[in-house]
Amino acid sequence: MASNGIEHIGLVVRDSEGMARWYQEALDFIILNSFDTANGHVAFIKCSRTGLIFELITDRKLACIEGALSHPLQFHIAFKSSDIEADKNRLLKLGAEFVTDCATADPEAAVLIVKDPWGNFIQLARRKETFYT
């Protein structure tokens, strides 16, 4: 299969409309499209910094991802942060819940996990630019 990159990532969530608005306010996402469906609602949101698109689906006939998550390693969305404490505090003021600091082998790095108001795990990471190389 020839691939031209990721088009979007889809998630079944409890409140796609509310979640889209929260990610817009809390993490500068852009709401591209938001509409009702026969079984619920769909919202497409885009990260303003990376362009990655998420499809948030509320469907009364499908189980939500939040209900299946018991640990952040199962699924999390990681965001780069240059000021991890300020970003954490901003998300907490907007309804996120602190989960844990994460161990890292790099003493200059900082990584932590919060939950959005629906229970989805968000990781904030401050790492050297060379971490992935």
C-alpha positions as CSV (number, residue, x, y, z in Angstrom):
1,M,0.0,0.0,0.0
2,A,1.3,3.4,-0.9
3,S,0.7,5.9,1.9
4,N,0.7,9.7,1.7
5,G,0.6,10.1,5.5
6,I,-2.0,10.0,8.2
7,E,-5.3,11.6,7.1
8,H,-6.9,11.5,10.6
9,I,-7.2,9.4,13.7
10,G,-10.8,8.5,14.8
11,L,-11.9,8.0,18.4
12,V,-15.4,7.1,19.7
13,V,-16.0,9.4,22.7
14,R,-18.9,10.3,25.0
15,D,-19.3,13.9,24.0
16,S,-17.7,14.8,20.7
17,E,-19.2,18.2,20.6
18,G,-18.1,19.2,24.1
19,M,-14.7,17.6,23.6
20,A,-14.1,19.5,20.4
21,R,-14.8,22.8,22.2
22,W,-12.6,21.9,25.1
23,Y,-9.6,20.9,22.9
24,Q,-10.2,24.2,20.9
25,E,-10.0,26.2,24.1
26,A,-7.4,24.2,26.0
27,L,-5.0,23.1,23.3
28,D,-5.6,25.5,20.4
29,F,-7.3,22.9,18.1
30,I,-9.3,24.1,15.2
31,I,-12.8,22.7,14.7
32,L,-13.0,21.9,11.1
33,N,-16.5,20.3,11.0
34,S,-19.1,19.4,13.5
35,F,-22.4,17.7,12.7
36,D,-25.1,15.5,14.0
37,T,-25.5,11.9,12.7
38,A,-28.3,9.4,12.9
39,N,-26.7,7.9,16.1
40,G,-25.0,10.9,17.6
41,H,-22.5,13.5,16.6
42,V,-19.1,13.8,14.8
43,A,-16.5,16.6,15.1
44,F,-13.3,16.9,13.1
45,I,-10.6,18.9,15.0
46,K,-7.1,19.8,13.8
47,C,-4.0,20.6,15.9
48,S,-3.1,24.1,14.9
49,R,0.6,23.4,15.3
50,T,1.0,20.0,13.6
51,G,-2.0,19.8,11.4
52,L,-2.9,16.3,12.8
53,I,-6.7,15.8,12.5
54,F,-8.8,13.8,15.0
55,E,-12.3,12.6,14.2
56,L,-14.3,12.6,17.5
57,I,-17.3,10.3,17.2
58,T,-20.3,10.0,19.5
59,D,-22.4,7.0,18.6
60,R,-25.0,5.6,20.9
61,K,-24.4,2.1,19.5
62,L,-20.6,2.0,20.1
63,A,-18.6,1.8,23.3
64,C,-16.5,4.9,24.1
65,I,-12.8,4.8,24.3
66,E,-12.8,6.5,27.7
67,G,-14.6,3.5,29.2
68,A,-11.9,1.1,28.1
69,L,-8.9,3.1,29.3
70,S,-7.4,2.2,32.7
71,H,-3.8,3.2,32.2
72,P,-2.1,6.1,30.1
73,L,0.0,3.6,28.2
74,Q,-3.1,2.1,26.6
75,F,-3.7,5.3,24.7
76,H,-2.6,8.9,25.1
77,I,-2.1,12.0,23.0
78,A,1.3,13.6,23.7
79,F,2.0,17.3,23.3
80,K,5.3,19.0,23.3
81,S,5.6,21.6,26.0
82,S,8.3,24.2,26.6
83,D,6.8,25.1,30.0
84,I,5.3,21.9,31.4
85,E,4.2,23.3,34.7
86,A,2.4,26.3,33.2
87,D,0.7,24.1,30.6
88,K,-0.3,21.6,33.3
89,N,-1.8,24.3,35.5
90,R,-3.7,25.8,32.5
91,L,-5.2,22.4,31.6
92,L,-6.1,21.8,35.3
93,K,-7.9,25.1,35.4
94,L,-9.9,24.1,32.4
95,G,-11.1,20.9,34.0
96,A,-8.3,18.4,33.3
97,E,-7.2,16.1,36.2
98,F,-3.5,15.4,37.1
99,V,-2.6,11.7,36.9
100,T,1.1,11.3,37.3
101,D,4.6,12.5,36.6
102,C,6.4,10.0,34.3
103,A,9.9,8.7,34.9
104,T,12.4,9.6,32.2
105,A,16.1,8.6,31.8
106,D,17.0,12.2,30.8
107,P,17.3,14.4,33.8
108,E,16.6,17.5,31.7
109,A,13.3,16.1,30.4
110,A,10.0,16.4,32.0
111,V,6.9,14.2,31.2
112,L,3.5,14.1,32.9
113,I,0.0,12.8,32.3
114,V,-3.3,14.5,32.8
115,K,-6.8,13.4,31.9
116,D,-9.1,15.6,29.9
117,P,-12.7,16.1,31.4
118,W,-13.8,12.9,29.6
119,G,-11.0,10.7,30.9
120,N,-8.8,10.6,27.9
121,F,-5.1,10.7,28.7
122,I,-3.0,13.7,27.6
123,Q,0.8,13.6,28.0
124,L,2.9,16.8,28.2
125,A,6.5,16.3,27.3
126,R,9.5,18.6,27.5
127,R,12.4,16.9,25.8
128,K,15.6,17.7,23.9
129,E,14.9,18.2,20.2
130,T,17.3,15.2,19.6
131,F,15.1,12.8,21.6
132,Y,13.7,11.0,18.6
133,T,16.9,10.9,16.5
